[in-house]
Amino acid sequence: MEEFALESLKKFVLVIFRAKPKAPSANDDENIVASARFATDAKYVNENASIRIVECHRQVVAGLKYDMKVEVTNGSNVCKVEHYEVWDRFGEKRVITSETLTSESCAN
């Protein structure tokens, strides 16, 4: 019995150490795009800004929290890389964080 428990524990430990880190979410996911659009529309009202999601991670927290890096080109055709955190609580979205990342530049 002890030997079985030890082998089971070894297999469990191997599975944990082989586990991959949390992968970024697909940037073409409609919920991610909707959250990015919600955040940028709140900041760039009436500017018809275009966006490209550079990176996004999502976390389940009584809804979903999206942590995104987004390239935003505003109505003046100026591109900026911005960081947003959006909390989607069952369809009700709220921007938690919005900041321009001055150390990064757009890929375009």
N, C-alpha and C positions, 0 to 999 in steps of 0.2 A: 504494500500500500504506500509506504514512504517513497519507494522508487518511482511509482506512478505519479505521485504528487510532485516530486522533484522534476521529472521529465515534463510534466504539464507546465510547471513554472518556467523551465528553460524555454519552452516553445513560446510562452506568453511574452517573456523578455525579448526574445528574438523578434517577435512581431512588433513590439513597441519600438525597438531600435531601428527596425527597417522601415517604419512608417515615414512617409514623406511629409515635408512641411505643408501647411495649408496653401493650396494653389490659388493664384489669382482667379477671379471670376472671369468668364468670357466677356470681352468688351462689347460684343454684339447682343448681349442679353437685353431684352426690351425693358426690363425693370431697372437695370443699371442705366441705360440710356435715358429713361424717363426721370430717374433721380438726378442725373447729371444736368438734364435740361431744366428741371425744377430749380436746382441750385443756381445755374447760370442765368436763368430768366429772372430770378429774384434779385440778382446783382446787376444785370445789364437790362433793365427795363426798357422796352421799346427800341432796342438796338439791333434786334434780329441777329444775334451773335451765332456764329457757327462753332461747333465743338468737335473735338476728337478726344476720346478717352484714352489716356496714355497707360493708366494702371488703375485697377480697382480690386478691392478686397471687400468681402461682405461678411458680416457677423450677425448671428441670431441673438437678439436681445429684446424680448417682448415686442417682436416685430423684426425688422432688418435694419442694420446700420451699414451704410455704404461708405467706405473710405476710398476716395478717388483722387487721382491726379488727372487734370483735364487741360487740354490746350483750347483756349478760347480766343477766337478772332472776333473782335467787336465791330461795330458799324463803321469805324474809321480804318478798318483793315489792319489793326494792330493786334499781333498775336502775343498771348501771355500764357504761362503755365501756372495753373492754380490748383490749390488743394481744397477739397470739400469733404465734409462729413455730413451725410444726410441720414436722418433717422426716419424710416418708413414704418409707422405704427399702424399696421393693418389698413393701408391706403391713405392715411393722413401723414403727409411728409413735413419735415422740419429741418432746416439747415442748422447744423450744430457748429460747424467750423467753415470759414471761408477766408482763405488767405492767398495772396499772390506769392509765388515762389521766385524771388528775384535771382536766385542762384542758378535757375534753369532756363533754357531757351527752347523755343518751339523747333520741331523737326523740319518744318517747311523752309 
